[in-house]
């Protein structure tokens, strides 16, 4: 019921505000962003607090910082740490900006010839609410024992007053923990519908509205992006429809899944965690979407091994390192990989998962070094917060 309310009520509200932009209001700026609803304000407080982890000090914002494109602000390590000092997960926390446009449940698309949608880069969560719930209980993230523990901590915080104003005076009372935990995630999901996550105010947005000009390098990069570099099969540069609300400008993702052939990252600290945490040790392999598909279609799971959801390229300059395991440290690195992965003299290591590698769309693009730089220049125009 709460999920349906998010996808309908909040989705309509988001659609109306984005539609106003599409009809000529111009790229949004912080001063003109619509005010947050009471529920979204609660979600903002829950998102920003670091008092709901065990031990305290970790929150949603720790791995999804708005100044880092709502991704992990710590670029020094390839994968993200959690509340427990020295404990690391096996993946690089992806951006959650523009995630409201993602189809909420992973499903096979005959039109696309593969799986699309779902939350997290392996599609394991069926909704924004489910996505918001999982980090609180994940031992590699906020490390709480159960939902009741989280709700009891909420009741002890000043934001409990806001929670009760939104959900009723008895929302946090003993015995209501399960419902309160759902309400907590509903509020966080509501906050994700706000303009803060979906700004559409990059230089490229201004360019599309005729309010900014691209430099020669950026223009060349855009032409390459749409042509020789063959980026658009997975990162379409035109507006694509959504199950939630139509985006006013391109999202630069089809929300599909691919195995790009990323090498194993031997700098991933998870590989060297104690065997009680990582029983496979350095032999650990992340099979991505296959682990999700195995839950409901195990017969075909192997066909999805090594695939991860295509992330939006919006704010890509802020979200290093790149790849599910943080193998690529810079934008130049990953663009060069897409260009030369299948060129023997380029010297790339073999893919972590050799099954299902996409060899049709990239790998030997024939781009020059200057053309790679031009594509990087264009990608940097997708950073929100541009001011002409």
C-alpha positions as CSV (number, residue, x, y, z in Angstrom):
1,X,0.0,0.0,0.0
2,X,2.7,2.4,0.9
3,X,4.7,1.5,-2.2
4,X,1.6,2.3,-4.4
5,X,1.2,5.6,-2.6
6,X,4.8,6.6,-3.4
7,X,4.5,5.6,-7.1
8,X,1.2,7.4,-7.5
9,X,0.9,10.4,-5.2
10,X,4.5,11.4,-5.1
11,X,4.9,10.4,-8.7
12,X,2.1,12.7,-9.8
13,X,3.6,15.5,-7.8
14,X,7.0,15.0,-9.3
15,X,5.5,14.7,-12.7
16,X,3.7,18.0,-12.4
17,X,6.8,19.9,-11.3
18,X,8.9,18.3,-14.0
19,X,6.2,18.9,-16.6
20,X,6.2,22.6,-15.7
21,X,9.9,22.6,-16.4
22,X,9.4,20.8,-19.7
23,X,6.7,23.3,-20.8
24,X,9.2,26.2,-20.6
25,X,9.9,27.1,-17.0
26,X,13.6,26.7,-17.7
27,X,16.2,24.7,-15.8
28,X,15.4,24.7,-12.1
29,X,17.6,26.5,-9.6
30,X,17.7,26.0,-5.8
31,X,15.8,29.3,-5.0
32,X,12.8,28.3,-7.3
33,X,12.6,24.6,-6.3
34,X,9.2,23.8,-4.8
35,X,9.2,23.5,-1.0
36,X,9.4,20.0,0.5
37,X,6.3,18.4,1.8
38,X,6.2,17.5,5.5
39,X,6.9,13.9,4.7
40,X,9.8,14.8,2.4
41,X,11.3,17.0,5.1
42,X,11.1,14.0,7.5
43,X,12.8,11.9,4.8
44,X,15.5,14.6,4.5
45,X,16.2,14.4,8.2
46,X,16.3,10.6,8.1
47,X,18.6,10.7,5.1
48,X,21.0,13.1,6.7
49,X,21.2,11.8,10.2
50,X,24.2,9.6,11.2
51,X,22.7,8.6,14.5
52,X,20.9,5.5,13.2
53,X,23.8,3.2,12.6
54,X,25.6,0.8,15.0
55,X,28.0,2.3,16.0
56,X,26.7,5.8,15.3
57,X,28.3,7.8,12.6
58,X,27.0,6.3,9.3
59,X,23.9,7.5,7.4
60,X,22.4,7.5,4.0
61,X,24.3,10.7,3.2
62,X,27.6,9.0,4.1
63,X,27.6,7.0,0.8
64,X,25.2,9.3,-1.1
65,X,26.5,12.8,-0.6
66,X,24.9,15.5,-2.7
67,X,28.3,17.2,-3.2
68,X,29.5,13.9,-4.8
69,X,26.5,13.5,-7.1
70,X,24.7,11.5,-4.4
71,X,27.5,8.9,-4.5
72,X,30.3,8.0,-2.1
73,X,32.3,11.2,-1.4
74,X,35.4,9.1,-0.5
75,X,37.2,8.6,-3.8
76,X,40.4,7.1,-2.2
77,X,39.0,3.6,-1.9
78,X,37.4,1.6,-4.7
79,X,34.5,0.3,-2.5
80,X,32.5,1.8,0.3
81,X,32.9,1.4,4.0
82,X,30.3,1.2,6.6
83,X,29.6,2.0,10.2
84,X,32.1,-0.6,11.5
85,X,35.6,0.8,11.2
86,X,37.7,-1.3,8.8
87,X,34.7,-3.2,7.3
88,X,34.1,-2.7,3.6
89,X,31.5,-3.9,1.2
90,X,32.4,-5.4,-2.2
91,X,30.9,-2.7,-4.3
92,X,31.3,1.0,-5.0
93,X,28.2,2.9,-3.8
94,X,26.4,4.2,-7.0
95,X,24.7,7.5,-7.4
96,X,21.0,7.6,-6.5
97,X,20.3,10.9,-8.3
98,X,17.5,10.6,-10.8
99,X,16.7,7.1,-9.5
100,X,13.0,8.0,-9.3
101,X,12.8,7.4,-13.1
102,X,14.0,3.8,-12.9
103,X,11.3,1.2,-13.4
104,X,10.8,-0.1,-9.8
105,X,11.0,-3.8,-10.3
106,X,13.5,-5.8,-12.4
107,X,11.7,-7.5,-15.2
108,X,12.6,-8.9,-18.6
109,X,11.9,-6.6,-21.5
110,X,11.3,-8.3,-24.9
111,X,11.7,-4.9,-26.5
112,X,15.2,-4.4,-25.0
113,X,16.1,-8.0,-25.2
114,X,17.2,-8.1,-21.5
115,X,16.3,-7.2,-18.0
116,X,15.6,-3.6,-17.0
117,X,14.8,-1.7,-13.8
118,X,15.0,-2.6,-10.1
119,X,16.9,-0.7,-7.4
120,X,20.6,-1.1,-6.6
121,X,23.0,-2.0,-9.4
122,X,21.9,-5.6,-9.2
123,X,18.2,-4.9,-9.3
124,X,17.6,-6.7,-6.0
125,X,15.2,-4.2,-4.5
126,X,11.7,-3.9,-6.0
127,X,11.0,-0.3,-5.0
128,X,12.5,2.9,-3.6
129,X,11.1,2.0,-0.2
130,X,12.8,-1.4,-0.2
131,X,16.0,0.2,-1.3
132,X,15.8,2.7,1.6
133,X,15.2,-0.1,4.1
134,X,18.1,-2.4,3.3
135,X,21.2,-0.3,4.2
136,X,20.0,0.1,7.8
137,X,20.3,-3.6,8.3
138,X,23.2,-4.4,6.0
139,X,26.2,-5.4,8.1
140,X,28.5,-3.7,5.6
141,X,26.6,-0.4,5.9
142,X,24.7,0.8,8.9
143,X,24.9,-2.5,10.7
144,X,21.7,-2.6,12.7
145,X,20.3,-5.8,14.1
146,X,16.6,-5.4,13.1
147,X,14.0,-2.9,12.2
148,X,12.8,-2.5,15.8
149,X,16.3,-1.3,16.7
150,X,16.2,1.4,14.1
151,X,12.8,2.5,15.1
152,X,13.8,2.7,18.8
153,X,16.7,4.9,17.8
154,X,14.5,7.2,15.8
155,X,12.2,7.6,18.8
156,X,15.1,8.9,20.8
157,X,16.1,11.6,18.2
158,X,14.7,15.2,17.9
159,X,13.3,14.2,14.5
160,X,10.9,11.9,16.3
161,X,8.7,14.9,16.7
162,X,8.5,15.4,13.0
163,X,7.9,11.7,12.5
164,X,4.9,11.8,14.9
165,X,3.5,15.0,13.2
166,X,3.6,13.1,9.8
167,X,2.4,9.7,10.9
168,X,0.5,10.3,14.1
169,X,1.3,10.6,17.8
170,X,1.6,6.9,18.3
171,X,3.6,6.1,15.3
172,X,6.8,5.2,17.3
173,X,5.1,3.5,20.2
174,X,6.2,0.0,21.2
175,X,4.4,-2.6,19.1
176,X,4.3,-0.3,16.0
177,X,7.9,-1.0,14.9
178,X,7.2,-2.8,11.6
179,X,4.8,-0.2,10.3
180,X,7.1,2.6,11.5
181,X,10.0,1.0,9.6
182,X,8.0,1.1,6.4
183,X,6.9,4.7,7.1
184,X,10.6,5.6,7.6
185,X,11.4,4.2,4.2
186,X,8.4,5.9,2.7
187,X,9.6,9.3,3.9
188,X,13.1,8.7,2.5
189,X,11.6,7.7,-0.8
190,X,9.4,10.8,-0.8
191,X,12.5,13.0,-0.3
192,X,14.1,11.3,-3.3
193,X,11.3,12.8,-5.5
194,X,12.5,16.3,-4.6
195,X,14.4,18.6,-6.9
196,X,17.5,18.0,-4.9
197,X,17.9,14.6,-6.5
198,X,16.5,15.5,-9.9
199,X,17.8,19.0,-10.7
200,X,18.2,18.9,-14.5
201,X,20.4,22.1,-14.3
202,X,23.7,21.0,-15.8
203,X,25.4,22.9,-18.5
204,X,24.0,20.4,-21.0
205,X,20.5,21.2,-19.8
206,X,21.1,24.9,-20.3
207,X,22.5,24.0,-23.8
208,X,19.4,22.1,-24.7
209,X,17.3,25.1,-23.7
210,X,19.5,27.5,-25.8
211,X,20.8,29.2,-22.7
212,X,24.5,28.1,-22.9
213,X,27.0,27.2,-25.6
214,X,29.3,24.2,-25.6
215,X,33.0,24.6,-26.1
216,X,34.6,23.2,-29.2
217,X,35.9,20.2,-27.2
218,X,32.4,19.6,-25.6
219,X,30.7,19.8,-29.0
220,X,33.1,17.4,-30.5
221,X,32.6,15.1,-27.5
222,X,28.8,15.2,-28.0
223,X,29.1,14.4,-31.6
224,X,31.4,11.4,-30.8
225,X,29.0,10.3,-28.0
226,X,26.1,10.1,-30.4
227,X,28.2,8.6,-33.2
228,X,31.6,7.0,-33.4
229,X,31.9,6.2,-29.6
230,X,28.5,4.4,-29.8
231,X,27.5,5.4,-26.3
232,X,23.8,5.9,-26.9
233,X,22.7,2.2,-27.0
234,X,23.0,2.2,-23.2
235,X,23.2,5.9,-22.4
236,X,20.5,7.5,-24.7
237,X,20.9,11.2,-25.2
238,X,17.2,11.7,-25.9
239,X,14.3,11.7,-23.5
240,X,13.1,8.2,-22.7
241,X,9.8,7.4,-21.1
242,X,9.4,6.3,-17.5
243,X,6.9,4.4,-15.4
244,X,7.0,7.3,-12.9
245,X,7.1,10.6,-14.6
246,X,8.5,11.8,-17.9
247,X,11.9,13.4,-17.6
248,X,12.2,16.8,-19.1
249,X,15.7,16.1,-20.5
250,X,17.7,12.9,-21.2
251,X,18.6,10.6,-18.3
252,X,21.6,9.1,-20.1
253,X,20.7,5.5,-19.1
254,X,18.3,2.9,-20.3
255,X,18.2,1.2,-16.8
256,X,19.3,-2.0,-18.6
257,X,22.1,-4.4,-17.6
258,X,25.4,-5.2,-19.2
259,X,28.7,-7.0,-18.5
260,X,31.2,-4.4,-19.7
261,X,34.0,-6.8,-19.0
262,X,35.5,-4.9,-16.0
263,X,38.6,-6.5,-14.6
264,X,38.8,-7.9,-11.1
265,X,40.0,-5.1,-8.8
266,X,42.7,-6.4,-6.6
267,X,42.7,-3.2,-4.7
268,X,39.1,-4.0,-3.4
269,X,39.5,-4.2,0.4
270,X,36.7,-6.7,0.6
271,X,38.9,-9.4,-1.0
272,X,41.1,-9.2,2.1
273,X,38.4,-9.2,4.8
274,X,38.5,-12.1,7.3
275,X,37.1,-15.4,6.1
276,X,34.2,-15.0,8.5
277,X,33.2,-12.0,6.4
278,X,34.4,-13.1,3.0
279,X,34.6,-16.9,2.9
280,X,36.0,-16.9,-0.7
281,X,38.9,-14.6,0.2
282,X,40.6,-13.1,-2.9
283,X,38.8,-15.6,-5.1
284,X,35.5,-13.7,-4.5
285,X,33.6,-13.0,-7.7
286,X,30.7,-10.6,-8.0
287,X,28.1,-12.0,-10.4
288,X,25.8,-9.0,-10.2
289,X,22.4,-9.4,-11.7
290,X,22.7,-13.2,-11.7
291,X,22.3,-13.3,-7.9
292,X,19.0,-11.5,-8.2
293,X,17.7,-13.5,-11.1
294,X,18.6,-16.7,-9.3
295,X,15.9,-15.9,-6.7
296,X,13.1,-16.3,-9.1
297,X,14.5,-17.8,-12.3
298,X,17.6,-19.9,-11.4
299,X,17.6,-21.8,-14.7
300,X,18.5,-18.6,-16.5
301,X,20.7,-16.9,-13.9
302,X,23.9,-17.8,-15.6
303,X,22.9,-15.8,-18.6
304,X,23.0,-12.7,-16.5
305,X,26.3,-13.3,-14.7
306,X,28.6,-10.3,-14.6
307,X,25.8,-7.8,-15.6
308,X,25.2,-4.6,-13.6
309,X,22.6,-1.9,-14.1
310,X,23.6,1.0,-16.4
311,X,24.0,4.1,-14.2
312,X,23.0,7.5,-15.3
313,X,25.9,9.6,-16.7
314,X,24.5,12.7,-15.0
315,X,27.0,14.0,-12.4
316,X,29.4,11.3,-13.6
317,X,32.4,13.7,-13.1
318,X,31.6,13.7,-9.3
319,X,31.2,10.0,-8.8
320,X,34.6,8.4,-9.2
321,X,35.8,5.7,-8.9
322,X,33.9,3.9,-11.7
323,X,32.6,0.4,-12.2
324,X,30.8,-1.8,-9.7
325,X,34.2,-2.6,-8.0
326,X,35.8,0.9,-8.4
327,X,38.4,-0.5,-10.8
328,X,38.5,2.8,-12.9
329,X,39.9,5.7,-11.0
330,X,39.1,8.5,-13.5
331,X,36.7,9.3,-16.3
332,X,39.6,9.1,-18.7
333,X,40.4,5.6,-17.5
334,X,36.9,4.2,-18.1
335,X,36.5,6.0,-21.5
336,X,39.8,4.5,-22.6
337,X,38.6,1.1,-21.4
338,X,35.5,1.3,-23.5
339,X,37.6,2.4,-26.4
340,X,40.4,-0.2,-26.2
341,X,39.2,-3.1,-24.0
342,X,39.5,-5.6,-26.9
343,X,42.8,-4.2,-28.3
344,X,45.5,-6.6,-27.3
345,X,48.3,-4.1,-27.0
346,X,46.2,-2.0,-24.7
347,X,47.0,-4.5,-21.9
348,X,43.7,-4.7,-20.1
349,X,43.4,-7.6,-17.6
350,X,40.7,-10.2,-18.4
351,X,37.2,-9.6,-17.2
352,X,36.2,-10.6,-13.7
353,X,33.3,-12.5,-15.2
354,X,34.1,-13.7,-18.8
355,X,30.5,-14.8,-19.4
356,X,28.1,-12.4,-21.3
357,X,30.6,-9.6,-22.0
358,X,29.1,-7.0,-24.3
359,X,31.4,-7.2,-27.4
360,X,29.0,-5.6,-29.8
361,X,28.7,-2.0,-28.6
362,X,32.3,-1.2,-27.6
363,X,35.8,-2.6,-26.9
364,X,37.6,-1.4,-30.1
365,X,36.1,1.9,-31.0
366,X,39.2,3.3,-32.8
367,X,39.0,6.6,-30.9
368,X,42.1,8.8,-30.8
369,X,43.5,10.1,-27.5
370,X,42.1,13.5,-28.4
371,X,38.7,12.1,-29.1
372,X,38.7,10.3,-25.7
373,X,39.5,13.7,-24.1
374,X,36.7,15.3,-26.0
375,X,34.2,12.7,-24.7
376,X,35.4,13.4,-21.2
377,X,34.9,17.1,-21.8
378,X,31.3,16.5,-22.8
379,X,30.6,14.2,-19.9
380,X,31.6,17.0,-17.5
381,X,28.8,19.1,-18.9
382,X,26.3,16.7,-17.2
383,X,27.2,18.0,-13.7
384,X,24.3,19.6,-11.9
385,X,24.6,23.1,-10.5
386,X,25.8,24.9,-13.6
387,X,25.4,28.7,-13.6
388,X,25.8,30.6,-16.9
